[in-house]
Amino acid sequence: MTHAVVLGAGIAGLLAARVLADTYDEVTIVERDDGPGAAPRRGAPQGGHLHGLLDGGRRLLEELHPGIVDELAAKGAPSVEPLRDTRWYIHGRRLAGDATGMRSVLVTRPFLEAALRARTLTFPGVSLTYATATGLLERGPDGVGGVVLRDGTVPADLVVDASGRASRLPSWLARLGHRTPPEHRVDVDLGYATRLYRRGPGTAFSGVTVSTVPRFRGGGCVAVEGDRWLVTLAGMLGDHPPTDPAGFTAWAATLPAPDIAAVIADAEPLTDPVPYRFRGSRWRRYDQIRMPAGLLAVGDAVCSLNPLYAQGMTLAAQQVRILREHLAGSVDARAFHRATAKVCASAWGVATRSDLAMPEVDGRRPVRTRLLDDYVRRVQLAAHHDPQVARAFLRVANLTDRSSALLAPRLVVRALAHGSR
């Protein structure tokens, strides 16, 4: 194959370009933001806030870029084992500690993107251009032959949309007379406020996660590169943290666990609090329409989840792994999107089930969903006392194991025995 174009130089786009480089002679990444820097890109407004490279994503990242995790660690990114090196609170209580068999890398989003960008651009034929895409080039009645830019065109044999949540692909499809995808939505009106602090030596842990369940308020505090703490406070359903320094500190003290407030009480602030607002999860069902030949979509352009659950980067990596499998033959857009819909469905279920457990969130709750919600709540409560349940729960939350792992008979017995306290 000759030429592929990837729209977007975020995590999904860089990983897609990496696998396309094994098959295509030339891969052009088109990024609408300006050149790279230490600050978050305008096209990734959540880029300055807490991100989690879950164990499932870390494993896939290593498959595509062997040694990258050690490279990040050598540059100052802490590498930790969840439950042992970090603290997790759900329902206001800490999960029991146990070996998880997982490894997480704690980094800021720009730091991770910079490492991926540098590695991706070393592959023969891969290039990055800064331009704004405004549409698609047609190839016959049912195909796409490239992209239209604000100042020209780029012909291509394959176009991969990895432009994120703000993707304009549905409107481009409509402009060409194609059907647009149905869309699932679960609105949560999440608000973030994030601040960086200097991290001194001698801290006994590398991170704290305080779940929003069941009060709507939560947050995270993780050690990141540069000897800093990245602290994100989060509130659901309009209960958003303030962005003035005094209000930020006071709001942290209202969380159901004291760890974050204790860290920032004595730490030196490096930035002012910065806000971010997330309306809700969106899943564009490209698997349910007939896509033009030569056109695919991955990452948040397809499925954008509540960032509280830190699944976005891992889900993007899972979709790119499927892309690599499909590149072994002729790329069938419908088969590809049906395959990626399976991993999207799994992550969507984990995220939206947690959101819909709150009565204030609008959405359908069939009987089966309500039964599963009750069981997951029992799992979470049991995880306070039972290290084996905590381990199983966190491995599913990290997209390392399938959610069906929580239904293993031995785990059901433990959850029902300990999940009422």
PAKOL-886539 format. One line per field, with one value per residue (C-alpha): residue number from 1; residue in three letters; x, y, z. Coordinates in pm, 1 decimal. Example, Ala and Ser with C-alpha at 12.3 -4.5 7.8 and 13.67 -1.06 7.14 Angstrom:
// PAKOL-886539
num = 1,2;
residu = ALA,SER;
px = 1230.0,1367.0;
py = -450.0,-106.0;
pz = 780.0,714.0;
This chain:
// PAKOL-886539
num = 1,2,3,4,5,6,7,8,9,10,11,12,13,14,15,16,17,18,19,20,21,22,23,24,25,26,27,28,29,30,31,32,33,34,35,36,37,38,39,40,41,42,43,44,45,46,47,48,49,50,51,52,53,54,55,56,57,58,59,60,61,62,63,64,65,66,67,68,69,70,71,72,73,74,75,76,77,78,79,80,81,82,83,84,85,86,87,88,89,90,91,92,93,94,95,96,97,98,99,100,101,102,103,104,105,106,107,108,109,110,111,112,113,114,115,116,117,118,119,120,121,122,123,124,125,126,127,128,129,130,131,132,133,134,135,136,137,138,139,140,141,142,143,144,145,146,147,148,149,150,151,152,153,154,155,156,157,158,159,160,161,162,163,164,165,166,167,168,169,170,171,172,173,174,175,176,177,178,179,180,181,182,183,184,185,186,187,188,189,190,191,192,193,194,195,196,197,198,199,200,201,202,203,204,205,206,207,208,209,210,211,212,213,214,215,216,217,218,219,220,221,222,223,224,225,226,227,228,229,230,231,232,233,234,235,236,237,238,239,240,241,242,243,244,245,246,247,248,249,250,251,252,253,254,255,256,257,258,259,260,261,262,263,264,265,266,267,268,269,270,271,272,273,274,275,276,277,278,279,280,281,282,283,284,285,286,287,288,289,290,291,292,293,294,295,296,297,298,299,300,301,302,303,304,305,306,307,308,309,310,311,312,313,314,315,316,317,318,319,320,321,322,323,324,325,326,327,328,329,330,331,332,333,334,335,336,337,338,339,340,341,342,343,344,345,346,347,348,349,350,351,352,353,354,355,356,357,358,359,360,361,362,363,364,365,366,367,368,369,370,371,372,373,374,375,376,377,378,379,380,381,382,383,384,385,386,387,388,389,390,391,392,393,394,395,396,397,398,399,400,401,402,403,404,405,406,407,408,409,410,411,412,413,414,415,416,417,418,419,420,421;
residu = MET,THR,HIS,ALA,VAL,VAL,LEU,GLY,ALA,GLY,ILE,ALA,GLY,LEU,LEU,ALA,ALA,ARG,VAL,LEU,ALA,ASP,THR,TYR,ASP,GLU,VAL,THR,ILE,VAL,GLU,ARG,ASP,ASP,GLY,PRO,GLY,ALA,ALA,PRO,ARG,ARG,GLY,ALA,PRO,GLN,GLY,GLY,HIS,LEU,HIS,GLY,LEU,LEU,ASP,GLY,GLY,ARG,ARG,LEU,LEU,GLU,GLU,LEU,HIS,PRO,GLY,ILE,VAL,ASP,GLU,LEU,ALA,ALA,LYS,GLY,ALA,PRO,SER,VAL,GLU,PRO,LEU,ARG,ASP,THR,ARG,TRP,TYR,ILE,HIS,GLY,ARG,ARG,LEU,ALA,GLY,ASP,ALA,THR,GLY,MET,ARG,SER,VAL,LEU,VAL,THR,ARG,PRO,PHE,LEU,GLU,ALA,ALA,LEU,ARG,ALA,ARG,THR,LEU,THR,PHE,PRO,GLY,VAL,SER,LEU,THR,TYR,ALA,THR,ALA,THR,GLY,LEU,LEU,GLU,ARG,GLY,PRO,ASP,GLY,VAL,GLY,GLY,VAL,VAL,LEU,ARG,ASP,GLY,THR,VAL,PRO,ALA,ASP,LEU,VAL,VAL,ASP,ALA,SER,GLY,ARG,ALA,SER,ARG,LEU,PRO,SER,TRP,LEU,ALA,ARG,LEU,GLY,HIS,ARG,THR,PRO,PRO,GLU,HIS,ARG,VAL,ASP,VAL,ASP,LEU,GLY,TYR,ALA,THR,ARG,LEU,TYR,ARG,ARG,GLY,PRO,GLY,THR,ALA,PHE,SER,GLY,VAL,THR,VAL,SER,THR,VAL,PRO,ARG,PHE,ARG,GLY,GLY,GLY,CYS,VAL,ALA,VAL,GLU,GLY,ASP,ARG,TRP,LEU,VAL,THR,LEU,ALA,GLY,MET,LEU,GLY,ASP,HIS,PRO,PRO,THR,ASP,PRO,ALA,GLY,PHE,THR,ALA,TRP,ALA,ALA,THR,LEU,PRO,ALA,PRO,ASP,ILE,ALA,ALA,VAL,ILE,ALA,ASP,ALA,GLU,PRO,LEU,THR,ASP,PRO,VAL,PRO,TYR,ARG,PHE,ARG,GLY,SER,ARG,TRP,ARG,ARG,TYR,ASP,GLN,ILE,ARG,MET,PRO,ALA,GLY,LEU,LEU,ALA,VAL,GLY,ASP,ALA,VAL,CYS,SER,LEU,ASN,PRO,LEU,TYR,ALA,GLN,GLY,MET,THR,LEU,ALA,ALA,GLN,GLN,VAL,ARG,ILE,LEU,ARG,GLU,HIS,LEU,ALA,GLY,SER,VAL,ASP,ALA,ARG,ALA,PHE,HIS,ARG,ALA,THR,ALA,LYS,VAL,CYS,ALA,SER,ALA,TRP,GLY,VAL,ALA,THR,ARG,SER,ASP,LEU,ALA,MET,PRO,GLU,VAL,ASP,GLY,ARG,ARG,PRO,VAL,ARG,THR,ARG,LEU,LEU,ASP,ASP,TYR,VAL,ARG,ARG,VAL,GLN,LEU,ALA,ALA,HIS,HIS,ASP,PRO,GLN,VAL,ALA,ARG,ALA,PHE,LEU,ARG,VAL,ALA,ASN,LEU,THR,ASP,ARG,SER,SER,ALA,LEU,LEU,ALA,PRO,ARG,LEU,VAL,VAL,ARG,ALA,LEU,ALA,HIS,GLY,SER,ARG;
px = 0.0,111.5,-16.5,-218.1,-328.2,-396.1,-596.7,-471.8,-136.4,-274.6,-230.8,-468.1,-324.6,38.3,-29.7,-228.2,56.3,297.8,107.5,34.1,408.5,449.1,217.6,215.2,506.7,408.5,210.6,119.2,-8.0,-215.0,-240.9,-440.5,-263.8,62.8,401.9,472.1,561.7,548.2,198.6,-117.6,-245.9,-553.5,-714.1,-678.6,-834.2,-811.7,-437.1,-329.2,-532.7,-480.3,-432.6,-383.3,-196.8,-374.4,-193.7,-382.9,-265.1,88.2,115.7,-6.0,227.7,518.9,409.2,424.9,723.5,940.3,1129.9,922.5,806.5,1165.9,1249.9,974.2,1090.2,1449.8,1325.4,1155.5,811.3,730.1,648.8,424.0,213.7,-146.9,-275.0,80.6,231.3,-92.4,-402.1,-753.0,-1066.5,-1420.6,-1728.5,-1500.4,-1280.9,-947.5,-925.5,-731.9,-372.3,-251.5,-12.6,-196.1,55.1,11.0,240.4,127.6,329.5,248.4,302.0,150.6,-25.0,220.7,518.3,375.2,275.1,624.8,782.3,537.8,577.8,957.0,948.6,677.6,859.9,1167.3,982.3,1055.2,790.1,616.3,581.1,388.2,231.1,49.2,-266.6,-644.4,-851.0,-1185.4,-1329.9,-1278.9,-1184.9,-1426.8,-1312.2,-1606.3,-1955.2,-1860.0,-1499.6,-1264.1,-943.7,-781.3,-847.9,-916.9,-705.0,-765.2,-487.3,-485.1,-553.1,-370.2,-459.6,-446.4,-535.3,-656.0,-774.7,-785.4,-974.1,-807.0,-899.1,-1062.2,-1393.0,-1434.3,-1412.0,-1608.1,-1632.1,-2011.9,-2067.2,-1815.7,-1998.7,-2329.7,-2178.5,-2084.3,-2431.0,-2342.7,-2534.4,-2407.2,-2356.4,-2610.2,-2474.4,-2508.5,-2481.5,-2464.0,-2433.4,-2265.9,-2163.6,-1819.4,-1595.2,-1219.4,-974.5,-604.5,-294.7,73.2,281.4,646.9,706.1,968.9,1155.5,1037.2,669.4,546.9,319.4,305.9,-60.9,-409.9,-739.8,-1060.3,-1369.0,-1671.5,-1891.7,-2126.2,-2101.2,-2016.1,-1687.4,-1348.3,-1000.6,-654.8,-303.8,-16.6,359.0,469.0,791.5,984.8,939.9,586.9,245.4,-37.2,-356.7,-697.3,-1019.7,-1343.6,-1712.8,-2011.1,-2355.9,-2260.2,-2077.2,-1750.9,-1435.3,-1335.2,-1035.4,-915.5,-623.5,-799.7,-1117.7,-920.4,-751.1,-1074.9,-1262.7,-994.6,-1063.3,-1425.4,-1329.4,-1423.0,-1051.8,-792.8,-485.9,-506.6,-572.6,-274.6,-41.3,-131.5,-141.9,238.4,338.3,458.7,213.0,371.9,61.3,-279.2,-579.4,-699.1,-1058.5,-1196.9,-1557.7,-1678.7,-2046.4,-2071.8,-1967.1,-2026.2,-2010.4,-2047.7,-2160.7,-1965.4,-2013.3,-2383.0,-2342.7,-2177.5,-1856.5,-1699.5,-1408.0,-1073.5,-1204.3,-1166.2,-1205.8,-1033.1,-995.7,-1217.3,-1344.1,-1542.1,-1582.9,-1515.1,-1564.2,-1593.7,-1224.9,-1269.6,-1216.0,-891.6,-982.4,-935.0,-569.2,-598.9,-915.9,-741.6,-450.7,-690.1,-851.3,-510.3,-413.5,-724.9,-618.5,-284.5,-461.9,-686.5,-394.0,-272.8,-534.1,-745.4,-890.6,-1266.3,-1409.5,-1722.4,-1537.7,-1287.7,-1552.1,-1747.9,-1433.5,-1351.5,-1713.9,-1654.0,-1374.7,-1570.3,-1872.9,-1667.5,-1516.9,-1850.4,-2017.6,-1762.3,-1779.7,-2148.6,-2256.1,-2068.7,-2229.1,-2579.3,-2546.9,-2621.4,-2997.8,-2941.6,-2780.8,-3031.1,-3026.2,-3190.5,-3150.7,-3288.5,-3338.4,-3015.4,-2822.6,-2972.0,-2876.7,-2521.9,-2501.3,-2596.6,-2341.9,-2059.8,-2140.3,-2099.2,-1767.0,-1649.4,-1753.5,-1593.2,-1272.0,-1230.2,-1176.0,-1073.8,-741.8,-836.1,-1156.1,-967.7,-712.6,-979.0,-1175.5,-872.0,-754.2,-1093.9,-1086.5,-742.1,-879.0,-627.3,-896.6,-1242.2,-1535.0,-1658.8,-1369.5,-1580.6,-1836.2,-1595.3,-1768.4,-1498.9,-1515.3,-1895.2,-1882.6,-1628.1,-1817.2,-2148.7,-1986.1,-1806.9,-1996.5,-2267.1,-2047.0;
py = 0.0,354.1,642.0,670.9,991.9,1012.9,1307.7,1400.3,1373.0,1271.7,931.3,752.4,920.6,855.2,490.1,451.0,603.9,362.0,52.8,200.0,251.8,-126.6,-149.7,182.9,339.8,684.5,793.5,1159.1,1278.9,1596.9,1794.9,2116.4,2251.9,2438.9,2273.9,2063.0,2210.7,2141.2,2288.9,2088.2,2119.0,2331.8,2031.6,1833.1,2062.6,1782.5,1748.3,1945.4,1733.7,1397.6,1111.3,745.9,505.2,193.1,-138.8,-257.4,47.9,19.0,-337.2,-234.9,62.8,-169.1,-395.6,-107.4,73.0,-174.0,-9.2,309.6,258.5,227.3,534.0,733.4,610.0,709.2,1061.2,1088.0,930.7,712.9,349.6,195.5,-104.8,-12.3,-90.7,-120.9,211.2,405.7,441.9,384.8,501.2,398.9,468.0,674.2,380.9,252.2,-68.6,-352.3,-380.6,-675.6,-757.8,-688.7,-803.2,-463.2,-170.9,186.0,478.9,819.1,1094.2,1415.1,1397.2,1632.2,1431.6,1103.4,1254.8,1396.4,1053.6,885.5,1157.9,1132.1,754.8,752.5,1001.5,778.4,522.9,545.2,733.7,887.4,1266.5,1524.9,1835.2,2111.3,2198.4,2207.3,1940.6,2066.5,1763.6,1441.9,1375.4,1144.8,837.4,716.4,695.4,489.3,568.1,825.4,924.3,1164.8,1478.2,1841.7,2093.0,2461.6,2531.2,2223.8,1851.0,1531.7,1227.4,898.2,531.4,528.1,802.8,735.9,990.0,1019.4,1384.4,1326.4,1410.5,1720.4,1513.5,1659.9,1327.7,1293.1,1628.2,1540.1,1213.8,1398.8,1649.0,1361.2,1208.3,923.7,816.7,951.7,722.9,686.8,823.9,701.5,961.9,963.5,1315.5,1367.8,1738.8,1670.2,1956.0,1938.9,2176.1,2090.3,2232.1,2131.8,2126.1,2062.9,1711.1,1675.9,1356.2,1101.8,1065.0,715.5,676.0,774.4,850.5,871.8,818.7,920.9,799.5,1021.9,733.3,798.1,1173.4,1318.7,1460.3,1299.6,1358.2,1229.4,1320.6,1149.9,1189.1,1286.1,1369.1,1671.4,1592.9,1730.6,1639.7,1664.5,1722.2,1709.0,1767.2,1650.1,1704.3,1554.6,1688.4,2054.1,2029.9,2159.4,2247.3,2615.1,2753.9,3014.0,2887.2,2919.4,2760.0,2475.8,2393.3,2418.5,2197.9,1925.7,1911.0,1811.1,1483.5,1162.5,1074.5,1314.4,1217.6,1478.9,1763.0,1648.4,1653.7,2001.1,2152.2,2159.7,2142.6,2444.6,2534.2,2565.3,2673.6,2822.4,2587.4,2529.1,2420.6,2165.9,2066.5,1737.9,1715.7,1340.9,1019.4,980.4,669.3,718.0,385.5,367.3,-9.3,42.7,227.5,153.4,355.7,465.5,250.8,388.3,557.8,450.2,617.1,544.7,684.2,956.8,1028.1,706.4,656.4,931.1,820.1,993.2,1073.0,987.4,623.5,690.9,451.6,676.1,612.1,238.4,211.0,394.3,151.1,-144.3,-7.8,44.2,-314.2,-423.3,-192.8,-370.4,-705.9,-583.0,-438.3,-794.7,-814.2,-567.9,-310.7,-362.3,-56.1,-230.1,-534.0,-307.2,-96.6,-402.4,-540.9,-217.3,-188.1,-491.0,-324.8,1.9,-181.8,-326.7,8.6,186.1,-61.5,-7.2,373.2,432.5,167.5,360.3,686.8,542.1,404.6,763.0,823.0,1182.8,1073.6,1033.5,705.0,367.9,116.1,-222.4,-485.6,-660.6,-335.7,-268.9,-618.6,-573.1,-231.8,-387.7,-664.4,-423.9,-219.4,-535.4,-600.8,-249.8,-282.6,-625.5,-480.2,-275.7,-597.3,-866.0,-818.0,-1077.5,-889.9,-559.9,-709.7,-847.8,-522.7,-308.0,-537.4,-493.7,-117.4,-108.0,-290.0,-566.3,-830.7,-849.3,-738.6,-1100.1,-1177.9,-1026.5,-1303.4,-1588.8,-1819.3,-1786.7,-1407.3,-1400.3,-1597.4,-1357.6,-1047.7,-1168.5,-1270.7,-939.6,-691.1,-583.7,-373.9;
pz = 0.0,-68.2,143.4,467.1,637.3,1011.4,1142.0,1487.1,1664.9,2003.6,2163.5,1924.6,1615.2,1705.3,1783.0,1459.5,1259.7,1423.8,1305.9,962.0,911.5,896.9,594.8,408.2,224.8,347.2,655.0,699.9,1036.8,1010.0,1333.4,1356.1,1665.6,1651.0,1693.4,2003.6,2337.8,2708.7,2742.4,2663.2,2306.3,2242.6,2076.1,2399.3,2660.5,2916.6,2848.2,3153.7,3392.3,3555.3,3310.1,3384.7,3160.3,3280.6,3284.5,2976.3,2783.2,2918.7,2785.7,2440.4,2437.7,2504.9,2217.7,1972.6,2124.7,2315.8,2599.0,2608.2,2967.5,3087.2,2878.9,3050.9,3391.1,3314.2,3242.1,3578.9,3535.0,3839.7,3769.3,4033.3,4121.5,4200.8,4550.9,4682.1,4572.1,4533.7,4749.3,4613.7,4792.4,4694.5,4905.6,5126.8,5233.7,5111.2,4909.1,5066.0,4949.2,4744.4,4462.4,4136.5,3875.6,3709.9,3644.3,3595.0,3464.3,3612.5,3355.2,3231.2,2895.0,2710.3,2841.7,2712.5,2378.1,2329.9,2382.0,2145.0,1882.1,1885.9,1847.1,1580.4,1360.0,1349.0,1134.6,760.7,565.8,869.0,870.3,1069.9,919.4,1102.9,909.8,949.1,775.7,646.2,468.9,275.0,-85.3,-263.0,-451.2,-654.3,-504.4,-198.1,-118.2,28.5,-148.2,96.5,297.8,216.3,405.0,451.0,202.1,-21.6,-40.8,56.6,-157.1,32.3,5.1,366.3,603.3,978.7,1188.0,1529.0,1581.0,1917.6,2076.4,1858.6,1539.4,1248.6,1068.0,1106.0,933.6,661.4,594.7,572.2,328.9,97.8,121.0,355.9,662.9,995.5,1295.2,1574.6,1900.8,2259.9,2535.2,2913.5,3054.7,3392.4,3388.3,3530.4,3634.8,3696.0,3858.4,3842.9,4006.1,4005.6,4325.2,4401.6,4532.6,4801.1,4895.4,5147.3,5056.7,5141.4,4838.2,4471.9,4423.2,4567.5,4389.7,4567.1,4383.3,4330.8,4450.2,4619.0,4687.5,4343.5,4475.2,4422.2,4291.7,4228.1,4333.8,4154.2,4140.4,3787.6,3610.6,3724.6,4096.1,4094.0,4226.0,3973.8,4170.4,4003.7,4197.5,4036.6,4091.3,3912.2,3823.2,3846.3,4179.8,4035.9,4232.0,4250.4,4064.6,4313.5,4526.8,4862.4,4731.8,4572.3,4903.2,5099.8,4851.5,4878.0,5250.8,5181.8,5010.6,5195.0,5234.9,5382.5,5177.6,4900.0,5140.9,5350.0,5049.4,4927.4,5275.4,5292.5,4923.9,4724.7,4444.2,4099.9,3905.2,3965.6,3943.8,3586.2,3504.1,3259.5,3197.2,3052.7,2960.2,2920.6,2751.0,2375.1,2158.1,1784.0,1642.1,1317.9,1339.6,1266.0,935.0,604.0,605.7,276.5,166.5,276.9,593.7,958.7,1297.6,1630.2,1980.7,2123.9,1772.7,1824.5,2199.6,2452.9,2813.4,3147.7,3220.0,3587.3,3492.7,3299.7,3018.7,2715.2,2631.2,2693.9,2485.4,2199.9,2220.3,2208.6,1891.8,1732.4,1809.6,1617.3,1333.0,1318.6,1294.6,1012.3,817.6,757.3,478.2,285.4,523.5,550.7,727.3,847.7,981.5,1156.5,1328.6,1433.6,1593.0,1775.2,1890.5,2112.9,2310.6,2316.1,2455.2,2738.9,2840.7,2789.3,3022.5,3298.6,3276.0,3221.9,3471.4,3739.3,3625.8,3602.3,3954.4,4059.1,4035.9,3926.2,3597.9,3312.9,3126.3,3078.0,3357.9,3250.7,3518.3,3418.9,3455.9,3799.5,3914.3,3786.9,3955.9,4287.0,4242.6,4145.3,4455.2,4662.7,4489.2,4574.0,4937.7,4966.4,4821.0,5139.6,5337.5,5089.0,4902.0,4639.4,4553.0,4546.7,4308.2,4073.2,4075.8,3997.9,3717.5,3549.0,3609.8,3444.5,3135.9,3203.6,3260.4,3107.1,3320.8,3318.2,3555.7,3833.8,3777.7,3845.5,4099.4,4366.8,4340.5,4355.5,4680.8,4831.4,4712.1,4851.5,5178.7,5240.7,5023.8,5265.8,5497.0;
